[in-house]
Amino acid sequence: MKQLLMGLIVIIFAGCVVAQKKAMHQPDKDLLTTIDQNLSHAAAQYKILQQNLPAGKFPKTYFPVTKKYEFSNSGWWCSGFYPGTLLLLYQQTKDEALYTEAQRILEVLKKEQFNTTTHDLGFMMYCSFGNANLIQPSAAFKDILVTSAKSLSTRFSPVTGCIKSWDGKPNEYLVIIDNMMNLKLLFWATQVTGDSSFYRIAVTHANTTIKNHFRADNSSYHVINYNSQTGAIQQKRTAQGFADESAWARGQAWGLYGYTETYRETKDPKYLEQANKIASFILNHPNLPLDKIPYWDFSVGSNGNAPNIPNALRDVSAATIMASALLELSEYADKNLSVKYFKAAELILKNLSTEQYKATAGTNGGFLLKHSVGHFPAQTEIDVPLTYADYYFVEAMIRYKAMFK
């Protein structure tokens, strides 16, 4: 009886905290109207994208100048975002055509549950099948997700304390900050199976990343190269950023989102602290534009500024990830930070909803947003729409709406 009473007190207290956080934020009614319009617009855009999608292929990007698409197979790390966006939009619009298309493409994707050559199974499988399972829970979806978690777990090394991101030379063990985004799949697997090994892998990876990926100013390196035999750090560098000592914008966003999510799943305060530190780096950075849509690299460190700031390309994909993460983080942070995070996310959503960043109806190949940067050093996916920019924009808009229900 005493334990039951204590449990009720905890639940009531938690509910009061959430209510207090919601009370701190007042909805922008115009933005709520805009969000509903954006979601309807996105549904129409994705039907255009569907019409231009070859059988068995997934959208990568579209080049507005040449009016040409780039597609991928199911093994590409972004393959889960297209079905994931369809499913998020279906939840909001109840448009059965979106759900039917999602079911079709999930059949193409499901073989990736056995893929042990990638660390991106969280992106690929949880953003897709995870959302499908939330809409219509099924044993089949659960089995696919658990198998995906098992496949991801094969890339973990107790020597390095990390999940390997990229396969390199025999003595290399390459880990990128993006990998924080794949831990949700492992947390989910422990919840549904009771197998704590998934959870242990996830928190070990998160702890190792805190220790080794971050600089004193709380910015993150992109790539850590560990020695696969000893676990020693061999190199700290970038792959998609301006320089090894610069702060690649999407990498900072991945870290922010990843540690916010890890705090949600564990309630361990060190992850909340880390998320707050990353948020502080991003939001207080002198190179963050006033509209909060970041340049593709914050360009800090010994190598100075990236070329052309303040005229460098923006990365809308980083902004969408930031907005979604900041909305959630505002529910966990103290009052002052909560307001700061909420207002920043709100401003990002408002600005992404303008013609400067959002495609007009029937354009952009069916993608929702313009002006993302995939891999600037390799000169691929430069100033184009990207599937993950759309996915996290839709997710952020849904999160904003949900805060005022």
C-alpha positions in Angstrom: 0.0 0.0 0.0 2.8 2.4 0.9 4.6 1.6 -2.4 1.4 2.2 -4.3 0.9 5.6 -2.6 4.5 6.6 -3.3 4.0 5.7 -7.0 0.8 7.8 -7.2 2.7 10.7 -5.6 5.4 10.4 -8.3 2.9 10.3 -11.1 1.0 13.3 -9.7 4.2 15.3 -9.3 5.4 14.4 -12.8 2.0 15.5 -14.2 2.3 18.8 -12.3 5.8 19.5 -13.7 4.6 18.9 -17.2 1.5 21.1 -16.7 3.8 23.9 -15.3 6.1 23.7 -18.2 3.1 23.9 -20.6 1.8 26.9 -18.7 5.1 28.7 -19.3 4.6 28.7 -23.1 1.8 30.5 -24.9 0.9 29.2 -28.3 1.3 31.5 -31.3 -2.1 31.1 -32.9 -0.9 32.3 -36.2 1.9 29.7 -36.2 -0.6 27.0 -35.3 -2.7 27.9 -38.3 0.5 28.0 -40.5 1.5 24.5 -39.2 -1.9 23.1 -40.2 -1.4 24.6 -43.6 2.1 23.3 -43.8 1.0 19.8 -43.0 -1.7 19.9 -45.7 0.8 21.4 -48.1 3.4 18.6 -47.3 0.8 15.9 -47.9 0.2 17.3 -51.4 3.9 17.7 -52.0 4.6 14.1 -51.1 2.1 12.8 -53.5 4.1 14.6 -56.2 7.2 12.9 -54.9 5.4 9.5 -54.9 4.4 10.0 -58.5 8.0 10.5 -59.6 9.5 7.6 -57.5 10.7 4.6 -59.5 9.7 1.2 -58.2 12.0 -0.1 -55.4 13.7 3.3 -55.0 13.8 5.9 -52.2 14.1 9.7 -52.7 17.4 11.3 -51.9 17.1 14.8 -53.3 16.0 17.0 -56.2 18.0 19.5 -58.2 15.8 22.5 -59.0 18.0 23.9 -61.8 18.1 20.7 -63.8 14.8 19.4 -62.5 16.3 16.0 -61.9 15.9 13.6 -59.0 18.5 11.5 -57.2 17.2 8.2 -55.8 18.7 5.5 -53.6 18.1 1.8 -52.8 16.9 0.7 -49.4 20.4 0.4 -47.9 21.0 4.2 -48.1 21.1 5.7 -44.6 18.2 8.0 -45.4 15.8 5.3 -46.6 13.6 5.5 -43.5 12.8 9.2 -43.8 10.4 9.0 -46.7 8.1 6.4 -45.2 8.5 8.1 -41.8 7.4 11.4 -43.2 4.4 9.8 -44.9 3.4 8.2 -41.6 3.7 11.4 -39.6 1.6 13.2 -42.2 -1.0 10.4 -42.2 -1.3 10.8 -38.4 -2.1 14.4 -38.9 -4.2 14.4 -42.0 -5.8 10.9 -42.0 -5.2 10.8 -45.8 -5.3 7.1 -46.6 -3.3 7.6 -49.8 -0.3 8.5 -47.6 -0.7 5.4 -45.5 -1.0 3.1 -48.5 2.2 4.5 -50.0 4.0 4.1 -46.7 2.9 0.5 -46.5 4.2 -0.1 -50.0 7.6 1.3 -49.4 8.0 -0.4 -46.0 7.8 -3.7 -47.8 10.9 -2.6 -49.9 12.7 -1.4 -46.7 12.0 -4.3 -44.4 15.0 -6.5 -45.6 17.3 -3.9 -44.0 16.5 -5.3 -40.6 19.3 -7.8 -41.3 21.8 -5.2 -42.4 24.9 -5.3 -40.1 27.1 -3.1 -42.3 25.6 0.2 -41.1 25.1 2.1 -37.8 22.1 3.9 -39.2 19.4 1.4 -38.5 17.8 3.8 -36.1 17.3 6.3 -38.8 16.3 3.6 -41.3 14.1 1.4 -39.3 12.8 3.3 -36.2 11.8 6.4 -38.2 9.9 4.1 -40.5 8.7 1.0 -38.7 8.8 2.7 -35.3 6.2 5.2 -36.6 4.2 2.5 -38.3 4.1 0.5 -35.1 2.8 3.5 -33.2 0.0 3.9 -35.6 -0.9 0.2 -35.8 1.0 -2.0 -33.4 1.7 -5.4 -34.8 3.8 -8.4 -34.0 5.4 -8.2 -37.5 6.6 -4.6 -36.9 7.9 -5.5 -33.5 9.9 -8.4 -34.9 11.4 -6.2 -37.6 12.4 -3.6 -35.1 13.9 -6.1 -32.6 15.8 -7.8 -35.4 17.1 -4.3 -36.4 18.3 -3.7 -32.9 20.1 -7.0 -32.8 21.8 -6.1 -36.1 22.8 -2.7 -34.8 24.2 -4.3 -31.6 26.7 -6.4 -33.7 28.6 -3.1 -34.4 29.3 -2.5 -30.7 32.8 -3.0 -29.3 33.4 -3.3 -25.5 37.0 -2.3 -26.3 36.1 1.1 -27.6 32.8 1.4 -25.7 31.1 2.5 -29.0 29.0 1.4 -31.9 31.1 1.5 -35.0 29.9 4.0 -37.6 32.0 3.4 -40.6 34.2 0.5 -41.6 37.8 1.6 -42.1 41.2 0.0 -42.1 41.8 -3.0 -39.8 43.1 -0.9 -36.9 40.5 1.9 -37.3 37.2 2.1 -35.4 35.4 5.2 -36.7 32.6 6.7 -34.7 30.6 9.8 -35.7 28.4 12.1 -33.6 25.4 11.2 -35.9 25.4 7.8 -34.2 23.7 9.3 -31.1 20.5 9.3 -33.2 20.4 5.5 -33.5 20.3 4.8 -29.8 16.5 5.1 -29.6 16.1 1.8 -31.4 18.1 0.1 -28.7 16.3 1.7 -25.8 13.0 0.7 -27.4 14.2 -2.9 -27.8 15.0 -3.2 -24.1 11.5 -1.9 -23.3 9.7 -4.4 -25.4 11.9 -7.5 -24.9 13.2 -7.0 -21.3 16.7 -7.7 -22.7 18.9 -5.1 -20.9 21.9 -5.7 -23.2 20.4 -3.2 -25.7 20.1 -0.5 -23.0 23.7 -1.1 -21.8 25.1 -0.7 -25.3 23.2 2.5 -25.8 24.3 4.2 -22.5 27.9 3.0 -22.9 28.0 4.6 -26.3 26.4 7.8 -25.0 28.9 7.9 -22.1 31.9 7.3 -24.4 30.7 10.0 -26.7 30.4 12.6 -23.9 34.0 11.8 -22.9 35.6 11.9 -26.3 33.6 13.8 -28.9 33.2 17.2 -27.2 35.5 20.1 -26.9 35.8 22.5 -23.9 33.3 24.9 -25.5 30.8 22.0 -25.9 31.0 21.8 -29.6 31.5 18.3 -31.1 34.0 16.8 -33.4 32.4 14.9 -36.3 34.6 11.8 -36.3 36.6 10.0 -33.6 39.0 7.4 -34.9 39.7 4.8 -32.2 42.2 2.0 -32.3 40.1 -1.1 -32.7 42.5 -3.2 -30.7 43.2 -0.9 -27.7 40.4 1.7 -27.8 42.9 4.5 -27.8 42.0 7.7 -29.7 44.0 7.9 -32.9 42.5 11.0 -34.5 39.7 13.6 -34.0 38.6 15.0 -37.3 35.7 16.1 -39.6 34.3 14.5 -42.7 31.4 16.8 -43.6 32.5 19.9 -41.8 34.7 22.8 -42.9 37.8 21.7 -40.8 38.8 19.2 -38.1 38.5 21.9 -35.5 35.3 23.6 -36.8 31.7 22.8 -35.7 29.7 21.2 -38.5 26.2 22.5 -37.9 24.3 19.3 -38.5 26.7 17.4 -36.2 25.9 19.8 -33.4 22.2 19.3 -34.1 22.6 15.5 -34.0 24.3 15.7 -30.6 21.6 18.0 -29.2 18.8 15.8 -30.3 20.6 12.6 -29.4 21.3 13.6 -25.8 17.8 15.1 -25.3 16.4 11.7 -26.4 18.8 9.8 -24.3 17.7 11.8 -21.2 14.1 11.0 -22.1 14.9 7.3 -22.2 17.1 7.1 -19.1 16.2 10.1 -16.9 19.9 10.3 -16.1 20.7 14.0 -15.4 24.1 13.8 -17.0 22.4 13.5 -20.4 20.2 16.5 -19.7 23.3 18.4 -18.7 25.0 17.5 -21.9 22.0 18.5 -24.0 21.9 21.9 -22.2 25.6 22.4 -22.9 25.2 21.7 -26.6 22.1 24.0 -26.7 24.1 26.7 -25.1 26.9 26.4 -27.7 24.4 26.6 -30.6 22.1 29.3 -29.4 24.8 31.6 -28.0 27.2 31.3 -30.9 28.0 34.6 -32.6 27.8 33.0 -36.0 24.2 31.8 -35.5 22.1 34.0 -37.8 19.2 36.0 -36.4 16.6 33.8 -38.0 18.2 30.8 -36.2 18.8 28.9 -39.5 22.5 28.0 -39.2 25.2 28.1 -41.7 26.4 24.7 -42.8 29.3 25.0 -40.3 29.6 27.3 -37.2 33.3 27.5 -38.1 34.9 27.8 -34.7 38.4 26.8 -33.7 42.0 27.3 -34.9 41.1 27.3 -38.6 38.9 30.4 -38.3 35.8 31.1 -40.3 34.5 29.1 -43.2 34.6 30.9 -46.5 31.9 33.6 -47.2 30.3 34.0 -43.8 27.9 35.8 -43.6 27.1 34.7 -47.1 27.8 31.0 -46.6 25.1 28.5 -47.4 22.5 27.7 -44.7 21.7 24.2 -43.7 17.9 23.9 -43.3 18.3 20.2 -42.2 20.3 21.3 -39.2 17.7 23.9 -38.3 14.8 21.3 -38.4 16.7 18.9 -36.1 17.5 21.7 -33.7 13.9 22.9 -33.6 12.5 19.4 -32.9 15.1 18.8 -30.2 14.7 22.2 -28.5 10.9 21.8 -28.2 11.4 18.5 -26.4 14.3 19.9 -24.3 12.1 22.8 -23.2 10.0 20.3 -21.4 12.9 19.0 -19.3 14.9 22.2 -18.7 14.5 24.8 -15.9 12.2 27.7 -16.4 14.6 30.2 -17.9 16.2 27.7 -20.3 12.8 26.3 -21.2 11.5 29.6 -22.4 14.8 30.2 -24.3 14.6 26.8 -26.1 10.9 27.2 -26.9 11.2 30.6 -28.3 14.2 29.6 -30.5 12.3 26.6 -31.8 9.3 28.7 -32.5 11.3 31.2 -34.4 12.9 28.5 -36.5 9.4 27.1 -37.4 8.1 30.5 -38.3 11.1 31.2 -40.6 11.1 27.8 -42.2 7.4 28.4 -43.1 8.3 31.4 -45.3 8.9 31.2 -49.0 12.6 31.7 -48.4 12.8 28.1 -47.1 9.5 26.4 -47.9 8.8 25.3 -51.5 5.7 26.7 -53.2 3.1 24.2 -54.2 4.0 21.9 -57.0 7.7 22.8 -57.0 10.9 21.4 -55.5 10.1 17.9 -56.9 7.6 17.4 -54.2 10.0 18.0 -51.3 8.8 20.4 -48.6 11.9 22.4 -47.8 14.7 24.0 -49.8 18.3 24.9 -49.0 19.9 22.0 -47.1 23.5 21.0 -47.4 24.4 17.3 -47.3 28.2 17.0 -47.7 29.9 20.3 -48.6 33.5 19.1 -48.8 32.5 16.3 -51.2 30.3 18.8 -53.1 27.3 16.5 -52.9 23.7 17.5 -52.1 24.6 21.2 -52.0 21.8 23.7 -51.4 19.0 21.2 -52.2 16.0 19.5 -50.5 16.8 16.5 -48.3 14.5 13.9 -46.9 15.6 14.3 -43.3 15.1 18.0 -43.4 11.4 17.4 -44.3 11.1 14.6 -41.7 12.3 16.6 -38.7 10.4 19.7 -39.8 7.2 17.7 -39.8 8.1 16.2 -36.5 8.9 19.6 -35.0 5.6 21.0 -36.2 3.7 18.1 -34.7 5.5 18.5 -31.4 4.6 22.2 -31.3 1.0 21.4 -31.8 1.0 18.7 -29.2 2.3 21.1 -26.6 -1.0 22.9 -26.6 -3.5 20.1 -26.6 
